[in-house]
Amino acid sequence: MIKRVKKLLRRLIYPPDDMYASKAEQFYLKLYLEFILESLKGKRGLNILDAGCGAGRISIPLSKSGHKVIGVDYDAGLIAKARKYSKANGADASYLYSDIVEYLKGCPDESFDCVICLELLYVLANYKEAYQNLKRVLKQGGVFIVSVKPKHYYVSYHLAKGMFDQAEMVSRLGEAKIGKRFLNWQTADEIRNMLEDLGIKNISLHGIGLVSGCGPDPMEKVVNPGKLSGSEIEILFKTEKQLAPLYTDSGRYILAIGERSCD
């Protein structure tokens, strides 16, 4: 009974999906921003869509960089947190509570200079429709940014838990219902080919979380950035950044950045 109460209290104080409040997730945000801000270098005042914005982890720094950001998420609680964090940090991002695909369907063609969808597409049963609409609402020449789960992640995850049948299944397939959730995953070549077929060009891929992890990540047993000191975090960051273009599909996520080709 005591353990159940403590678990409930931890969830109330630090909800698991509130990535803005997580030290480990802030570390991965810094990695994302390293590559995302480079892709937006020299661009000012962009209209940016953050699809699946959560508690504003990426929306807030992009807004503070001078861009006009609209964050959309289907979790009303996280939208409320995003608004609170934005106000506290002097960010001017706007937030909407909506199903991502339904929101995209209501957007006119070429509405945004940049579309971002991080750590969401892999849990959507209609992810292919989401990709199509993300591209549709992006202006020609606009920046297209997504992160997806690598196949290697789920193979490692299931092997670490002794679930060999599931690991073998993941190695063969690209999507499946696992437990109560529908999931999809890609190799680096598969996500590149998917985006090229979609009409995205000049694609760069980066591995996020190659030698570290948190929560259920297999590499969490190696090192969790949320448990490190400041100097250790800086060394880990440099290591992750150097490895990011070399082992793109061996981490927590593959970050893919490209441009919508001109029709």
N, C-alpha and C positions, 0 to 999 in steps of 0.2 A: 504493500500500500504506500509506504514512504517513497519507494523508488518511483512509483507512478506519479505521485504528487510532485517530486523533484523534476521529473521529465516534463510534466505539464508546465511547471513554472519556467523551465528553460525555454520552452516553446513560446510562452507568453512574453518573456523578456527579450528573446532573440529568435524571431521566426526564421525558419530555415531558408526561406526564399528571399529574405531581405539581404541581398548581396551588397547593398550600399553600406550596411553596418558591419560587414564581415572583413576582418583584417586580411584573411587569405584571399577573398574575392577582390579586394582593393589591389592586391598585388597583381592579380591577373588582369584587372582593369588597366593597370599601368602598362602591362605588356600589349594589350589591345591598342591603347592610345599611342604607343610608340609607332605602330605601323599605320594606324588609321590617320593620325594627324599628319604623317609624312605624305599619305595619299591626297590629303586635302591642302597641302602646303601651297601657299600663295593664293588660295581661294578664300574670299571673305563674304560674310553675310549669306551663306547658303541656306536654302530651305531643306532641312534634313528631317527624314522620317526615321524614328527609332521604333521599329515594330517589335513588340515584346519588351517594352522598356523596363518592366519590373519596378523597382524602387528608385529608378533614375540614375543608375550607376554610370551609364554612358551619356545619357541626355544632359546631365548637369555639367560635366566638364566641356562638352561640345558647345553648350549654350554660353558658358563663360568664355569660350574662345571667340565669341562674336557671331555664332550662327543661330538661325531661327529654327528651333527644334520642336517637333511635335512627337511626344511619346504616347504610344498606344499599348494597352495591356488588358487582358480579360480578367485580371484579378483586381477587384475594386479596392481591396485593402492595400495592395502595393501601389496603386495609383494615389491613394491618400498619402502614403509614405513619401512617394516621389514629390508630391506637391509640398509636403512639409520640409523635406530635405532641400528642395530647390529654394524655398523661401529662406531657410536658415543659411544657405550658402550664396545668396545673392544671384541665383541663376534665374533666367527669364523663360525657361522652357514651358510649353503647354502640354497638358496631359489629358488623354481621353480614355474612358473605360469602354472597351469594345472587343469583340472577337476580332482577331487580326485579319482573317480572310474577308469577313464581312465588311470591315472598315475599308480594306483595299478595294473591294468591289465598288464601293461608293465614291472612290476617288477618280477624278478625271485623268485621262491619259497625260503623261509627262507633267505631273504635279510637283515633283521634287528634283532638286539638284543632286541629292544623295539619299540613298535608302540603306538602312542598317538593320540587320536582323541577327542578333547574336544569341546563341544558345537556346533557340526555340524550335527551329524547323525540324529538328530530329524527333520531336514528340508529336508532330502534327500528322494525323492520318491523311489530310488533304495537302501535304507539303508541296506536291507538284503544282497544284493550283496556286499556292502561296508564291512559289517561285515565279510563275507566269505573271501574277499580278504585281509583284515587286518590280519586275522588269517593266511592265506596262506603265506604272505610275512614275517611272524614272525618266527624266529628260534624256534625249540623245546626247551622248558624250558625258552623262552624269556618272557618279561614282556608285558602284554596287558593292556592298559589303555584307557578307554573311559568315557565320561560323557554324560548323557542323560536327557531329560526333564521328570520329574515325572508326573504321571497322576494327582496327587494332585495339582500340579502347575496350570494346565490348568482349572481344576474345579474351583479353587479359583479365577483365573484370570477372568473367565467369570461371576462368581457370583458377583465379585466386580464391574463389569460393568453392572449388571442387566440383563445379557444374560443367562437366566435360561435354555432355550432349549438347547443351546450349552453346558452348564455345564453338563446337564443330558446326552447329547450325548457322551461327553468325558468320563463320568463315565462308559458308556457301551462299548465303542470301544477302540481300541488301535492305530488307525490311521484314518485320514480323511483329506479331503480338507477343510480348514477353510479360507474363504475369497479367496485370490488368491494363497495361499500357501498350499502345502501338508505337514502335520505334523504327527509325531508319538510320542508316550509317553508310559511309562511303570511304573508299581509299582516296588518296590524293589524285590519282589519275581519273577516278570516277567523278569526283566533284569538278575537276577541271573540264572534263568532257561534257558534263551536264551543263555547266555554265556557258561553254562555247556553243553548244547546241541551242542554248537560250538566246544567244546573241550578245554575250558578254565577251569583251576582248581585253588584251593586255592584263591577263590575270596573274596575280602573285599569290603564293600560298605560304602560310606561316604556321608552324606548330605552336600551340599554346598549352603550357603545362607539360613539358616533355620529361622533366626529371623531378617533378613535384606534384602534389595533389592535396585535396582536402575532401572531407566527407567520405563518400564511397569510392573515390578514385583509387585504383590499384597502386599508383605511385605515392599515395599519401604515407605509406609505410617507409618510403625513402626519406622524404622531407615534406613537412607541411609549412608553407610560408607564414601561416597564422601563428606559428609557435616560435618564430625566429626573432633574434634581436635585429636592430637596425643595420649593423654592419653585415650580418649574415644575409639579410634580405637583399642588400645591394649586390653582394657577390652572386647570389642565386639569380637575381635579375639579369646581370651581365651574362651569366651562363645560359639562361633560357633564351635571351635575345640572340646570342651567337649561334645556338643550335636551331633556332626557329625555322630558318630556310633550308636546313639540312635534313631534318627528320620531320617533315611536315605532317605526317599522319601517324605519329607515334605518341601523341599526348592526349590531353583532355579534349581538345578541339582543334579543328583545322580552320584557320581564319583565311578566307578567300576575299581578295579585293580586285576589282576590275572596273571596266567602263562599259556602258551600254553603247553598242556600235550604232552608227548612223544608218538608218534605213534607206 
